[in-house]
């Protein structure tokens, strides 16, 4: 029997919106205010979501339970699988000492912590976002930063802030391609529109990142390097997105940015060396590491050997991100399971979609094509080259499973919560509250994208969720639909730093377990402030020349 979603069960949009927000509020309060462990806060949020979906929104209990189950499975694969295997690789490099050599080689480029952040968190992270997405960049960069001596809060929070501007074109353009395919946008038009919004923030975010870490004065001491990093990313981001397409935007922009920054640092270094490993004003944020000593100089062969596992990782992640690779591997093994009792039985209705649409509920066990499998294979190859035998690799892998067991549980619970809100219509009720803001819609429509990513953990999922609503609302208000479709994605990237999935990935990568609330409290201001700036920019694009020229 088909169940139609109900978006205003109380015939009072304000009350319905407040009730729909309860599960998210419960989880955020649990993490940020009551300092609950992440899996406990996620379980509380999931329990409240089940209760509200069934009792208040009328979703059949069996459907609600199956929706949560589908989300939990998605939490294990692909998200948890990525986290597990990147930590496995990091464990291998730490145990044999090669990570220390890698640290020294990065410090050889620059010992300044601010510049290390630009290189690792922003530029290197953007490459992994472009190649793989889905938590990979935060897992990789946070693990490297903690190994370099950054405090847990700095490594976690700053990796999350840095992983914003590239997100819209992550995983070889998946969010943009999905937005166009699902909701009928012209792919090049919406890709180009995003590419006329985000480059301004690609230039801003590196400045914001260093300000968040070291303060305004310390930021200004290295402004030339920040400008080089941001410009060398923003310009290719604009050019590729507007004239080539969305697939390789981040990969090309990140490679150009890394090359330009390293080249610039060969001829320029700051007068004053910044050696703090903690966030300014948070000197006790985990109590790690002393200020760095002068890096040891290693033979070139040792440096090459230390970097080899990470180069292998980069190659495998990029290869696994290619559509041709995914298609081939899925052709070998990728069984699809329809979730009986849920598949095609939940119906979205107006005003979210023009005509009633039955939602698919299928779980694809795409183990071979999952990015996490590419990471696992790169870890095995890298481990063998580092001198590990098969028994040692197996022992380390299962030690890693035990190490991240609670984090995997948390990811499962949080994805269950996010998926339940989608199928029950709770998230759509929240989105409709933004859609009724009239002339202010360009601002609040942007925040709708932010909310979508904060709830689902994915710019792709947010575009699927709200992309159609953005198009309908824009047409009703006489706005360019591509502007608001792009705003959904551009605003969404700023929600990436506060989505529960990303926070758990960051805490796991830094092994700062049970401190997810600390990370959330730190990044929340940065997330909402940057999202509001994107909203203001989109509003200017909608109404105010010369910004309106960027729309056409």
HELIX and SHEET records of a PDB file:
HELIX    1   1 UNK A   13  UNK A   32  1                                  20    
HELIX    2   2 UNK A   38  UNK A   51  1                                  14    
HELIX    3   3 UNK A   52  UNK A   56  3                                   5    
HELIX    4   4 UNK A   61  UNK A   74  1                                  14    
HELIX    5   5 UNK A   75  UNK A   80  3                                   6    
HELIX    6   6 UNK A   81  UNK A   95  1                                  15    
HELIX    7   7 UNK A   98  UNK A  109  1                                  12    
HELIX    8   8 UNK A  113  UNK A  117  1                                   5    
HELIX    9   9 UNK A  118  UNK A  124  3                                   7    
HELIX   10  10 UNK A  125  UNK A  131  1                                   7    
HELIX   11  11 UNK A  136  UNK A  147  1                                  12    
HELIX   12  12 UNK A  152  UNK A  162  1                                  11    
HELIX   13  13 UNK A  167  UNK A  169  5                                   3    
HELIX   14  14 UNK A  170  UNK A  183  1                                  14    
HELIX   15  15 UNK A  187  UNK A  194  1                                   8    
HELIX   16  16 UNK A  198  UNK A  214  1                                  17    
HELIX   17  17 UNK A  216  UNK A  221  1                                   6    
HELIX   18  18 UNK A  223  UNK A  243  1                                  21    
HELIX   19  19 UNK A  249  UNK A  265  1                                  17    
HELIX   20  20 UNK A  300  UNK A  321  1                                  22    
HELIX   21  21 UNK A  323  UNK A  332  1                                  10    
HELIX   22  22 UNK A  371  UNK A  385  1                                  15    
HELIX   23  23 UNK A  390  UNK A  403  1                                  14    
HELIX   24  24 UNK A  405  UNK A  424  1                                  20    
HELIX   25  25 UNK A  426  UNK A  435  1                                  10    
HELIX   26  26 UNK A  438  UNK A  440  5                                   3    
HELIX   27  27 UNK A  441  UNK A  456  1                                  16    
HELIX   28  28 UNK A  459  UNK A  477  1                                  19    
HELIX   29  29 UNK A  481  UNK A  492  1                                  12    
HELIX   30  30 UNK A  493  UNK A  495  5                                   3    
HELIX   31  31 UNK A  500  UNK A  509  1                                  10    
HELIX   32  32 UNK A  516  UNK A  543  1                                  28    
HELIX   33  33 UNK A  547  UNK A  551  5                                   5    
SHEET    1   A 3 UNK A   3  UNK A   4  0                                        
SHEET    2   A 3 UNK A 346  UNK A 348  1                                        
SHEET    3   A 3 UNK A 357  UNK A 359 -1                                        
SHEET    1   B 2 UNK A 336  UNK A 338  0                                        
SHEET    2   B 2 UNK A 362  UNK A 364 -1                                        
END                                                                             
